[in-house]
Amino acid sequence: MATNLAIDDRLLSKALRVGGFGTKRATVNEALREFIQRRQRVDLVKLFGTIDYDTKYNYKKDRRAR
């Protein structure tokens, strides 16, 4: 999908340098991947404390039973 974007040239140049990428396309693609991963981690952190677990569960005992 071809898309024209107005991207800040200074930011893109700095990202190219810092990331060590050879092309603008590779730089933008990696930035998008990192953005998605970071947002997914934030969503995952929101689940902490919302899931009940059995404090008496013994994972070592269950592992030996297999």
DSSP file (Angstrom, degrees, kcal/mol; ACC not computed):
  #  RESIDUE AA STRUCTURE BP1 BP2  ACC     N-H-->O    O-->H-N    N-H-->O    O-->H-N    TCO  KAPPA ALPHA  PHI   PSI    X-CA   Y-CA   Z-CA
    1    1 A M              0   0    0      0, 0.0     2,-0.3     0, 0.0     0, 0.0   0.000 360.0 360.0 360.0 114.2    0.0    0.0    0.0
    2    2 A A        +     0   0    0      2,-0.0     2,-0.4     0, 0.0     0, 0.0  -0.611 360.0 176.4 -78.7 132.6    1.7    3.2   -1.1
    3    3 A T        -     0   0    0     -2,-0.3     2,-0.6     2,-0.0     0, 0.0  -1.000  24.4-144.8-140.3 136.5    1.2    6.1    1.3
    4    4 A N        -     0   0    0     -2,-0.4     2,-0.4     2,-0.0    -2,-0.0  -0.903  25.6-178.3-101.1 124.9    2.6    9.6    1.3
    5    5 A L        -     0   0    0     -2,-0.6     2,-1.1     2,-0.0    -2,-0.0  -0.944  30.5-134.3-124.7 144.9    3.4   10.9    4.8
    6    6 A A        +     0   0    0     -2,-0.4     2,-0.4     2,-0.0    -2,-0.0  -0.813  39.0 176.6 -95.1  95.2    4.7   14.2    6.0
    7    7 A I        -     0   0    0     -2,-1.1     2,-0.3     1,-0.0    -2,-0.0  -0.836  39.5-103.9-106.1 137.9    7.4   13.1    8.4
    8    8 A D     >  -     0   0    0     -2,-0.4     4,-2.3     1,-0.2     5,-0.2  -0.428  28.2-148.6 -59.0 117.1    9.8   15.4   10.2
    9    9 A D  H  > S+     0   0    0     -2,-0.3     4,-2.5     1,-0.2     5,-0.2   0.850  94.5  53.3 -61.3 -36.9   13.1   15.1    8.3
   10   10 A R  H  > S+     0   0    0      2,-0.2     4,-2.3     1,-0.2    -1,-0.2   0.916 110.3  47.0 -66.5 -41.6   15.2   15.8   11.4
   11   11 A L  H  > S+     0   0    0      2,-0.2     4,-2.5     1,-0.2    -2,-0.2   0.920 113.6  48.1 -64.4 -43.3   13.4   13.0   13.4
   12   12 A L  H  X S+     0   0    0     -4,-2.3     4,-2.3     2,-0.2    -2,-0.2   0.906 111.5  49.7 -65.3 -41.8   13.8   10.6   10.5
   13   13 A S  H  X S+     0   0    0     -4,-2.5     4,-2.2     2,-0.2    -1,-0.2   0.913 112.4  47.6 -62.5 -42.8   17.4   11.4   10.0
   14   14 A K  H  X S+     0   0    0     -4,-2.3     4,-3.1     1,-0.2     5,-0.3   0.905 111.3  50.7 -65.5 -41.4   18.1   10.9   13.7
   15   15 A A  H  X S+     0   0    0     -4,-2.5     4,-2.6     2,-0.2     6,-0.3   0.888 109.2  51.7 -63.7 -39.1   16.2    7.6   13.7
   16   16 A L  H  X>S+     0   0    0     -4,-2.3     4,-1.4     2,-0.2     5,-0.9   0.929 114.6  43.1 -60.1 -46.1   18.2    6.4   10.7
   17   17 A R  H  <5S+     0   0    0     -4,-2.2    -2,-0.2     2,-0.2    -1,-0.2   0.947 118.5  42.3 -66.1 -50.3   21.5    7.2   12.5
   18   18 A V  H  <5S+     0   0    0     -4,-3.1    -2,-0.2     1,-0.2    -3,-0.2   0.895 119.7  43.1 -66.2 -41.8   20.5    5.8   15.9
   19   19 A G  H  <5S-     0   0    0     -4,-2.6    -1,-0.2    -5,-0.3    -2,-0.2   0.699  99.0-134.5 -79.9 -19.5   18.9    2.7   14.5
   20   20 A G  T  <5 +     0   0    0     -4,-1.4     2,-0.2    -5,-0.3    -3,-0.2   0.770  48.4 156.4  71.7  25.3   21.6    2.0   12.0
   21   21 A F      < -     0   0    0     -5,-0.9    -1,-0.2    -6,-0.3    -2,-0.1  -0.520  42.6-144.0 -84.7 153.3   19.1    1.3    9.2
   22   22 A G  S    S+     0   0    0     -2,-0.2     2,-0.3     1,-0.1    -1,-0.1   0.697  78.3  36.3 -89.3 -20.9   20.0    1.7    5.6
   23   23 A T  S  > S-     0   0    0      1,-0.1     4,-1.7    -7,-0.1     5,-0.1  -0.911  72.2-125.2-133.7 159.0   16.7    3.1    4.3
   24   24 A K  H  > S+     0   0    0     -2,-0.3     4,-2.7     2,-0.2     5,-0.2   0.881 112.7  56.7 -65.2 -38.2   13.9    5.3    5.5
   25   25 A R  H  > S+     0   0    0      1,-0.2     4,-2.6     2,-0.2     5,-0.2   0.926 107.0  46.9 -60.9 -46.4   11.4    2.5    4.8
   26   26 A A  H  > S+     0   0    0      1,-0.2     4,-2.3     2,-0.2    -1,-0.2   0.885 112.6  51.5 -63.1 -38.4   13.2    0.1    7.2
   27   27 A T  H  X S+     0   0    0     -4,-1.7     4,-2.2     2,-0.2    -2,-0.2   0.935 112.2  44.1 -64.2 -47.5   13.4    2.8    9.8
   28   28 A V  H  X S+     0   0    0     -4,-2.7     4,-2.3     2,-0.2    -2,-0.2   0.904 113.0  52.0 -66.4 -41.6    9.7    3.6    9.7
   29   29 A N  H  X S+     0   0    0     -4,-2.6     4,-2.1    -5,-0.2    -1,-0.2   0.918 111.7  46.1 -61.5 -43.5    8.8   -0.1    9.7
   30   30 A E  H  X S+     0   0    0     -4,-2.3     4,-2.6     2,-0.2    -1,-0.2   0.893 110.6  53.4 -66.7 -39.1   10.9   -0.8   12.7
   31   31 A A  H  X S+     0   0    0     -4,-2.2     4,-2.2     1,-0.2    -1,-0.2   0.902 109.5  48.8 -61.9 -40.4    9.5    2.3   14.5
   32   32 A L  H  X S+     0   0    0     -4,-2.3     4,-2.4     2,-0.2    -2,-0.2   0.905 110.6  50.6 -66.0 -41.2    6.0    1.0   13.9
   33   33 A R  H  X S+     0   0    0     -4,-2.1     4,-2.5     1,-0.2    -2,-0.2   0.932 112.2  46.7 -61.1 -45.8    6.9   -2.5   15.2
   34   34 A E  H  X S+     0   0    0     -4,-2.6     4,-2.4     1,-0.2    -1,-0.2   0.888 110.9  52.8 -64.4 -39.0    8.4   -1.0   18.3
   35   35 A F  H  X S+     0   0    0     -4,-2.2     4,-2.2    -5,-0.2    -1,-0.2   0.928 110.9  46.6 -60.8 -46.5    5.3    1.3   18.8
   36   36 A I  H  X S+     0   0    0     -4,-2.4     4,-2.3     2,-0.2    -2,-0.2   0.924 112.5  49.8 -63.5 -45.6    2.9   -1.7   18.6
   37   37 A Q  H  X S+     0   0    0     -4,-2.5     4,-2.2     1,-0.2    -1,-0.2   0.912 111.1  49.5 -60.5 -43.2    5.0   -3.8   21.0
   38   38 A R  H  X S+     0   0    0     -4,-2.4     4,-1.9     1,-0.2    -1,-0.2   0.915 111.6  47.8 -64.4 -42.8    5.2   -1.0   23.5
   39   39 A R  H  X S+     0   0    0     -4,-2.2     4,-2.0     1,-0.2    -1,-0.2   0.881 110.9  51.7 -66.1 -37.6    1.4   -0.4   23.4
   40   40 A Q  H  X S+     0   0    0     -4,-2.3     4,-2.0     1,-0.2    -1,-0.2   0.877 108.4  51.7 -67.4 -36.5    0.7   -4.2   23.7
   41   41 A R  H  X S+     0   0    0     -4,-2.2     4,-2.5     2,-0.2    -2,-0.2   0.903 107.7  52.2 -64.7 -40.3    2.9   -4.4   26.8
   42   42 A V  H  X S+     0   0    0     -4,-1.9     4,-1.4     1,-0.2    -2,-0.2   0.915 109.8  49.1 -61.7 -42.8    1.1   -1.5   28.4
   43   43 A D  H  < S+     0   0    0     -4,-2.0     4,-0.4     1,-0.2    -1,-0.2   0.884 110.9  50.8 -63.4 -37.8   -2.2   -3.3   27.8
   44   44 A L  H >< S+     0   0    0     -4,-2.0     3,-1.5     1,-0.2     4,-0.4   0.890 105.1  55.7 -66.9 -40.1   -0.7   -6.4   29.3
   45   45 A V  H >< S+     0   0    0     -4,-2.5     3,-1.4     1,-0.3    -1,-0.2   0.828  96.8  65.3 -62.9 -31.2    0.4   -4.6   32.4
   46   46 A K  T 3< S+     0   0    0     -4,-1.4    -1,-0.3     1,-0.3    -2,-0.2   0.735  93.5  62.3 -63.5 -20.7   -3.1   -3.4   32.9
   47   47 A L  T X> S+     0   0    0     -3,-1.5     3,-2.5    -4,-0.4     4,-0.5   0.692  75.2 113.8 -78.3 -18.6   -4.1   -7.0   33.5
   48   48 A F  T <4 S+     0   0    0     -3,-1.4    -3,-0.0    -4,-0.4     0, 0.0  -0.309  84.8  15.3 -58.1 130.9   -1.8   -7.4   36.6
   49   49 A G  T 34 S+     0   0    0      2,-0.2    -1,-0.3     1,-0.0    -2,-0.1   0.391 108.3  86.6  87.1  -3.1   -3.9   -7.9   39.7
   50   50 A T  T <4 S+     0   0    0     -3,-2.5     2,-0.5     2,-0.0    -2,-0.2   0.549  71.7  77.6-103.9  -9.8   -7.1   -8.7   37.7
   51   51 A I  S  < S-     0   0    0     -4,-0.5     2,-0.3     2,-0.0    -2,-0.2  -0.890  72.4-142.2-106.5 125.1   -6.4  -12.5   37.3
   52   52 A D        -     0   0    0     -2,-0.5     2,-0.3    -3,-0.0    -2,-0.0  -0.609  22.1-177.7 -83.0 143.4   -7.1  -14.8   40.3
   53   53 A Y        -     0   0    0     -2,-0.3     2,-0.7     4,-0.0     3,-0.0  -0.961  33.1-105.0-139.1 158.5   -4.8  -17.7   40.9
   54   54 A D    >   -     0   0    0     -2,-0.3     3,-1.4     1,-0.2    -2,-0.0  -0.738  21.5-161.1 -86.4 113.7   -4.6  -20.5   43.3
   55   55 A T  T 3  S+     0   0    0     -2,-0.7    -1,-0.2     1,-0.3     0, 0.0   0.694  91.0  57.8 -68.9 -17.6   -1.9  -19.8   45.9
   56   56 A K  T 3  S+     0   0    0      2,-0.1    -1,-0.3    -3,-0.0     2,-0.1   0.493  77.3 120.6 -89.4  -4.4   -1.8  -23.5   46.8
   57   57 A Y    <   -     0   0    0     -3,-1.4     2,-0.7     1,-0.1    -4,-0.0  -0.404  50.1-157.0 -64.8 131.3   -1.0  -24.6   43.3
   58   58 A N     >  -     0   0    0      1,-0.2     4,-1.9    -2,-0.1     5,-0.2  -0.874  11.6-176.4-114.7  98.0    2.3  -26.5   43.1
   59   59 A Y  H  > S+     0   0    0     -2,-0.7     4,-2.0     1,-0.2    -1,-0.2   0.813  83.1  57.3 -66.1 -29.1    3.7  -26.3   39.6
   60   60 A K  H  > S+     0   0    0      2,-0.2     4,-1.7     1,-0.2    -1,-0.2   0.912 107.0  47.9 -67.8 -40.7    6.6  -28.6   40.5
   61   61 A K  H  > S+     0   0    0      1,-0.2     4,-1.2     2,-0.2    -2,-0.2   0.911 112.2  49.7 -64.6 -42.0    4.3  -31.4   41.6
   62   62 A D  H  < S+     0   0    0     -4,-1.9     4,-0.4     1,-0.2    -1,-0.2   0.857 107.8  54.4 -66.0 -35.0    2.2  -31.0   38.4
   63   63 A R  H >< S+     0   0    0     -4,-2.0     3,-0.9     1,-0.2    -1,-0.2   0.882 106.3  51.3 -66.2 -38.8    5.3  -31.1   36.2
   64   64 A R  H 3< S+     0   0    0     -4,-1.7    -1,-0.2     1,-0.2    -2,-0.2   0.779  99.3  66.2 -68.8 -26.8    6.4  -34.5   37.8
   65   65 A A  T 3<        0   0    0     -4,-1.2    -1,-0.2     1,-0.3    -2,-0.2   0.668 360.0 360.0 -70.9 -15.8    3.0  -36.0   37.1
   66   66 A R    <         0   0    0     -3,-0.9    -1,-0.3    -4,-0.4    -2,-0.1   0.476 360.0 360.0 -80.5 360.0    3.5  -35.8   33.4
